[in-house]
Amino acid sequence: MAALTGFDTAQQMTRHAQALRRQGIDFVMRYYSHNAAKNLGAIEARALGAAGLQLGAVWESAGTHAGFFSRAQGQLDGASALQEARTVGQPAGSAIYFAVDYDPSQADIDGPVADYFAGVAAALGGGYRIGVYGSGLCCASLLERKAASCSWLSQSTGFAGSKAFASARRYDLIQALPSTISVDGGTLEVDPDTTNPAGDAGLFQPG
């Protein structure tokens, strides 16, 4: 299987769906969060799916420091992500990624971050695969703990363990530095992403 190419964005992509597919984009990673303005919606999901694009989902709120993470927060975020996934028709068995959007220490990962993912698992109840977005160290540690079953390596190559994780191709998704693409006569600022053909990134089309 060849690698798939796509991007992640906080912008709504409904009107660009057909143009993106014509340009060879395979998938779009979109958000679940407490900010409705950046979230994937049901109409958008259907439009992207109808154009032949696959989708990926990531929960991102305020996970930029260790103090954010706890089991209770994971349960809250997992429950919110579950509700949004059902609203857009995300099929069971696909992945919801949860962002650890900073460079955590091993102590952070073993403590509050692991607790957070335990809370996520309790909230999701096995209906969706749990993915982690973050550093190489974070992705590797949570995979080894079986706290996550798929990983999305952040573009921040200076984060702990990221270069080794990338070199070993342990990721299911890998993010590149921001770039600009042209679509429908305008431009979009996006973060390019690529799948690992040997992995399973948990992408989906709405059911």
Number of C-alpha atoms within 10 A of each C-alpha: 7 8 13 16 16 25 22 21 18 15 15 17 18 16 12 15 24 20 14 23 17 12 11 12 18 19 26 23 20 22 28 26 18 15 10 10 12 15 22 28 21 17 11 18 26 19 18 25 19 14 16 18 23 22 25 23 26 24 26 21 17 14 16 15 14 18 11 15 23 20 20 15 17 25 21 16 25 26 19 18 26 21 13 21 22 14 13 18 16 24 16 14 14 20 28 29 28 29 20 26 18 17 23 20 14 13 11 17 22 15 15 19 27 23 21 25 29 19 22 29 22 15 19 20 12 12 14 19 19 26 28 28 27 28 30 26 22 30 28 22 17 21 18 11 11 12 21 26 20 26 30 27 28 28 18 18 18 12 18 18 16 23 17 13 19 17 9 9 16 21 25 20 26 20 21 16 12 14 11 11 14 12 15 12 5 7 10 13 15 18 18 21 23 20 22 19 14 13 16 16 24 23 20 21 20 19 12
